[in-house]
């Protein structure tokens, strides 16, 4: 049986939320998923909050409870530095989940002179990262080692089950610790309530009655855990950092200095047959302030494109005109930059981005041309439109800088009650034009609460004055009532009209004002 060391950080989702700034340390905090408590802080547990409770029940027990939504990405991202600390001391680390690591105990024990010495060395290294409550269990197999870590007292923080003693150690635990609620319920009806009772059953009978999954749980209960450890392969170190001494305060100087850094990054990726499709660029100024931003690319970054992103990101940090600005060298920065950091956040196989046998496709030439214009005029100078979901025409179009991937938060496929029926207008005005809509007698047309027009529209004209366009036909109105339950309620009616020239228009009544929003070309 392989001796296993398990390192457990209790309440890691809560710690991650505090480190992200979503809650204050020491406050009663509950991390929620599917309206149930996933993890809670010691202050919340002192008020009776427990994992598995419904949100309403937890808040009734603790009225000052701070609720944080569960975010697996946040937990993984903030736990990564702790993984790096452990991997800096030992090899072969398996990440069970954020907050829980497992590794073979034999190697660290031989290196540090014993299992306890190895556990104390790991605990000290993790606590140096301000993770005070770190618990370690060592036993025969991952299951017993995890239970040893979970049951050790906080003031001791290390529990070692001697070799060959994992069976008696597991025997008093409830069958619910196996992590199979259905099996635990069935065993409880049969009078089997502890792991020792379950392990005493014949293995053949357990397999015949409960199948392969039950046989595996039976092996765990009897300390015959044969689950192999699967150490993770540490990702390659592709981060590139440039320390600037003396600090630079001009965009052109920084772009020139970063060029070599960008070349090194692209060469390092190419040597591993990779390309970067997303990068993160960070700066530290002479006052210690750090800023960073992620950049996406529809294909893959080249060195020149990384340098462009550095310039565009710095363009927002330039001083106002007249403050150390030079027409030939470019504007100066508010604070001199002392450190530049470039990290590829998303990589892909190089083979997926190789050009075709007979050269690049036509859209590749378009990409190069627009990227050139963008490099001359700025990141936001070239925009492309992408379809999105929404009830209004303005919401259904998202403008994205050329070269960035569109992040659509409102999917087109989702049903949008109240949206205008197809076909959609071909021309949507950047800003609505105020108009007046009148009936045959010249009176203003309105719409009541039952969506009835006060009169048939006979014409419309610009509100500021102009030629009236006679209306030959019309359709609607189509109502839109958004967030009727809140103070941000928005209510409007859409009306389609055709003028005497045969041009169709989309008119909108919001409140008492009419607007021309789009035209059907």
N, C-alpha and C positions, 0 to 999 in steps of 0.2 A: 504494500500500500504506500502510495506516494505521500510524503509529508508536505502539507500545503500551508502557506501563510496567507491570511486574508487581512487586508487593511480596510477598515470601514470608517467613514466619516458620517456620523449620525446627522440626519436632517439636512443633507446636502442641498436639496432644492430650496430650503429656507436660507441657507448660507449664500447660495448663488443669487437669490433675490436681494439680499442685503448688499452683496458686493456690486450688484448692478445698480444700486441706489433706489430700488423700488420700495424699500421699507427700512426703518431704522433698527439698528442692532438693539436687542433687548425687548423689543415690542412684541406683543402677541400677534404672531403671523401664521397664516394658513395658506398653503399652496393648493389651489383647487384645479381639478380636472374632471370634466363631465359632472359638474355641480357637487362633487364630493371632495373631502379633504384627502390629499395625497401625502402631505407632510405638514408638520406644525412645529412651532418653536417651543422651547421649554416654558416660556411665559404663557403661551396658549394652553399647553397641557396642564399647567397649574390651575387654569380656569375650567378644566374638564373637557377640552377639545381633544379629539382623538382621530387618528387616520381612519377613513371609511365613513365618517359622519357626513350627512348632508349639510349643505351650506347653511340652510335656515336653522338647523339644530345647532351647528357650531356657533353661529352668530347670536342665537338666543342664550347660549352659555357664556359667551364673552362678547359684550356689546361693543368693545373697543377693538375687536379683531380686525387686523389688516389682511385683506384678501388679495392674493397675488395669483394671476393665472399661470398654470403650468406651462413651461416652455422647455422642451427637451433640448433644443439647440442651445439655449442659454446655459443649461446644466452642463452639457458637453463642453461648450466653449470655455467656461470658467473653471472646469475641472482639469482641462488640458495642462495648465502649469504644474499642477500637483503630480500628474502622470510623468511629466518631464523630470520633476525632482526625484521621484522614485526610480525612474529609468536611469538617472544619473548615478545611482548607487548600486542597483542590481539590474540584471537582464532577465528577459522572459516574462514580462508583466502582461497579464490578461485583464482587460477592462471588462468587468461584468456589467457594470452600468455606472453612471456618474455617482461617485461617492463610495464605490466598492471595487477593490482591486484584489487579484489573486495571483500567486506565483509559487513556484516550487521552493520549499524552505531549505533544501539541502545545500544549494550553492551559497546563499547568503550566510547560512550557519557555519559553513566551513571557512568562509572568508572572515567573518567577524568573531569567530571563536565560540560559537554556540547559538542556539535558536533565540534565547532571550537577548543576547547581545545584538543579534541582527534585528530583532523586533524593536529594541530601544533605539538603534541607529536610525531606522526608518521613521519611527515616531518623532524623534528629534528633528529630522530633516523636514518633515511635513509641518510640524509645529512652528518651524522657522518661517513658514509662509502664513502665519497668523491663523492657522487652523488648530485651535486649542484642543478641541475634543476629537482625538484620533484614537481609535481602538483597534487592537490587533489580536487575532486568534490564530493559533497554530495547532493542527490536529492531523489525523489520517484522513485525507480527502477534503475537497472543497466544501462539502455540505457541513461536516462537523466543524471545520475551521471557521466557517461563517457564523455558525451558532455560537462558537466560542467567542468570537469578536462581539456578537450582539449581546451576549449575557455577561460580559465582564463589567465590573464596576467602573464608573467613570474615573474614580481616584486611582485605580490600578492601571487601567487601559491596556494591559497585556495579559492574556490568558493562554497558557500552553497546556494542552492535553497530552499526557505522555503517550509514547508510541504503544499501540496495542490496547489503549484504554478508551478509545473513542466509542466503543459499543456501550459500556457502562455509563459513559458521559451522556450519550444520547437517550438512553432508556427512559428517563423521567419526563422528557419533553412530550408535549401534546402532538397528536397526529396532524393538527392544523399547521404545524411548522413545515410540513411537506409541500405546502403551496398548492394543494389540490382540494378545493372546498367540497367537491362532489364526493371524492374518495373519503375525506374526513367525515362527512355526514353519514355515509354508508357504514364506515367502520364504527362510528359511535353507536349506530343502531345495533351493531353486532356485539357491542360491549368492548370493543378494542379502542382504547382512548389514549394510550401512550405509545411512543415509538418502540419501547421495550416489548409491549404486548404484540405489536404488529410484527416485529422482528422474530418473535417466537413462533409465528405461524409457519408451516411448511412452505418452502419456496415454490414447489410444484403446485400446491393447492392455490396459492396466491396467483400464480400465472394463469391457471385454468379459470379462476373466478374473475380476475381483474385485468387480464391481458398483459401486453408488454409494458404499458405505462405503469400499471400496478406493480409489476415485477421490479421495475426500476425504482419506484418509491420504496418497495420492500428492501431492496439492497441499500438504499440510503439509510433507512431506519436501522439496519443492522451494521452500519459502519463499513459496508462493503462498497463504498463509492468508487466506481471505476471511471468516473468522468474525467477525461484527459484535459489538461490545461492547454489552451490555445493562445500562446503569447502573441501579442500584436506586433506587427512590423512597424517600427517607428518611421514616420514619413521622412523623406529626404529634406535636409535643411536647405531650403531655397530662398530664405530671407536674405536680403541684401541691405546693409546699413552703411551709410557714409557719414563719418564724423568730420565736421568742418572746423578747421582751426587755421586762421581766424574765421569767425562767422561771416556769412555772406548776406548782403541785404539787397541784392539786385536780382531780378528774375532772369536776366540773360546769363549772369554768372552762374546761378544755380542750375539752369538748364544745361550749360556747358559742362559743369562738374558732374551732373547726373548721367550724362551720356555714357560714360564708361561703365557706370553702375548698371544701366539698362542693358548694355552689351553683355556684361557678365551674366546677368540674369537670363537673358535669352539663350546664351551659349550653354549655361548650366541646364536649362530645360531641354535644349536640343540634344545634349549629350545623353539625356535619359529618354529621348524620343517622346518628349512632351512639348506642349505649347500652353500658354496661359490664356484663358478666356475671361478671367476676372482678376484684377489686382487691387491691392490696398496700398495707398500711399500715405505716409505719415510724416509730419514735420515737428521738430521741437525748436522753439526760438530761444533767444538768449535769456529770457525770463523763466524758462522751464515750462512754458505752456505748450501742450501737445495738441495737434489737430490731425485728423486723418479722414480719408474718404475712400470709398470703394468705387471702382470703375469697371464697367462691363464692356464686352466687345462681342459683336455678332459672329466674328470669326476667331482670330487670335492676335495677340499683341506682338508687334515688332518693336525693336529698340526705339526707333524714331517716334512711334506712337506712344510709348511710355514717356518719353521726354515731353511730347505734346501735353499729355495729361498732367505732368508736373507743372508745366507753364500755366495751364488752364486753372489748376487748383490754386496756384500762387496768385493768379490774377485777382482773386477776391481779397488778397491780403495786401494789395498795393496801397501806398499812401495816396492821399488826394492830390489833385493836380497842383503843381507848384511846390510840393514838399519833396525835394531831392529827386525830382523827375528830370530825365534827360531824353531828348528826342532820339538820340542815336543809340543809347544803351538801354532804354526802357525805364519804367517807373521803379522807384525803390519800394522796399517793404516796410511795413509799420515796425517790425522787429526783425533783427538779423536772425537767420536760420543757422542753428548749430548741428542739426542732425536730420538726415533724410533716411527714411526706411521704406522699402518696397517689398511687398510680400505677394506672391501669387496665391489668390484665394481659391481659384478654380482652375484645374488643369485638364487637358484632354490629350489623347494619343495624337502624335504628330501625323500618323498615317491618315487620320480623318481630315487633315487640312492640307495635304499635298496637292499641288496644281495638277490639272489633267495633262494627258500626254501631249496634246496639241496647244497647250497654253491655257490661260485663265478664261473663264466664261465672260460674256459681255458685262454682267453685273459686277465682276471684279474690277473692270476698267472704270465703271461708274463709281465704285467704292473709292478707288484711288483718286479720282477727280474731286469727289466731294470731300474726301479727307484732306486734300490739298487746300481747297477753299476754306475748310474749317480751321486748318492750321494757321491760315493767314488772318481770318476774321474773328476766330474765337470759338469756343466749344458750343455755345448756344446760338451761333449764327446760322447753322444749317439744321433744320428740323424736319422730321418725317412724321406723318400721321399714322396712327394705329387705331384699329377699331376696339371699342370697349363697350361694356354694357351700361345701361342707364335708361331713365325715363325721359329725359330731355335730350335734345339734339346736342347741346353743348357737352353733356356728359359722355356722349358716345364717340367722341374723338379725343385722343390723347396725343399730344405733340412731344416727341422724344428727340434729343440731340442725336445727330447722325453718328453711328458707331456704337451707341448704347442700346442694350436690349431693353425692350419695353417691359415694364413690370405692371401687368394689368390686374388691378384689384377688383374690377367689376367684370366678370366673364360675360361674353356676348351670349353664350348658350343659356345662361340663367334666365328664367322667366322674369319679365319686368312689367308687372301690371300697371296700366296707365300709360305705357309707351305708345307713341304715335304709330298707327298701322302702316305697313309697307304699301307702296314704295316710299322711301325716305327722300326728302328734298336733295337736289344735287348741290345747291349752294346754300351754305349756312353762314350768315353774316357774323363777322368777328364780334360785333356788338349790335344789340337789337336797335332798330330804328323806331322812334315814337311815331305813331300814326293816329288818325281819327277815323272811326268807322261810323257811317251815318246810314239812315234809312232813306226811303224815297222822299220824305218830307224834310230831310236835312237834320233830323234829330239823332243824337248819339245812340248807338245800339248798345244794349247791355245784356247780361245773362243772369237769371235769377238762380236761387238755390236748387231749383228743380231742373236746371240746365235747359231752360227755355229762353230763346232769344226774345228780346222785347219787340223786335220787328225784323223783317228780312233785310239783310245788308244790301244797300244799293250802290255804295261806293266807299272808297277810302282814300286818304291823302296824307302826306307828311304833316305831323303835328305843328312843325315850324312854319307851315304854309307852302303851298304848291298846287300843282294840277291834281284834281280829283280823278281817280281811276274808277270808271264805272264797273260794277260787279255784275257779271252775266250769270254766274252760277256759284254755288257754295255748298259745303258739306261740313257737318259737325253740329255742335261742338263736342270735343273730346276732353273730359275733365282730368285733372291731376291733383290729388290731395295727398301731400307728403307730410309725415310726422304730425298727424292730426292730434296726437296726444301731448305734444310739447309746445313750448313757446316759440319754437323755430318752425312752426307749421307753415307750409307753403301751398297755396291753392291757386290754380290757374286753369284756363280753358283754351284749347287750341281750335282754330277755325281755318278751313281751307277755302280759298276763294279764287275765282278765275276772272281776270279783267277783260276789257273789251278787245285787247290785243291777243288774247288767248294764252296769256302768261298766268301760271298758277302761283299763288303765294300762301305762306303759312303765317297766319296772324294769331297773336296770343293776347288774351285778356287776363291781366293780373291785377287784382284789386279793381280800380276803376280806370286803369290805363291800358290802351291797346298798343301792341308792338308788332312790327314786322320782323319775324325771326329768320325766315328762310324763303327761298324761291325754288320752284320746280322748273328746271331748265329743260 
